[in-house]
Amino acid sequence: MSGETSRLLGSPLGSIDENEERTNGNSTSCASNCFGGSIGECIGRYAFSTIVSAALGCCCLLLYAQLLSVQYQLHKEQEEIQHLEDLIEHDQKDEIESLNERVEAEHKAMIYHLAGTFVLIGGLITIFNMRKHME
């Protein structure tokens, strides 16, 4: 990465090429362990990486807390859906039982109605037959 690119990206670390230019080939200093930069730059890099690591850790914690919150809400809504399904099922059973009772009552009424019709027809036939015999 060139120095211009690192400045554009906002990196306080600079590039390896810039650090080598600043040290002018002095590889015997302690700063050469930090890619040829000064000790301040080396400490800056370490502080920056620590801050970035801490920020990423905080973001991970926030995302984990959001995940737990969403899971809790999902669990609550699933319980509510299950409760509503149970209520609907219970109501449907009651309605089905009520409907079955009405159908059974209408069936019995139809049987009595049909039996009454046969009794009346039988009575009419009997009256007609008796009238014929009396003439």
Secondary structure as UniProt FT lines:
FT   HELIX           3..9
FT   TURN            12..13
FT   HELIX           16..23
FT   TURN            24..25
FT   TURN            27..28
FT   HELIX           30..34
FT   TURN            35..36
FT   HELIX           39..134
//
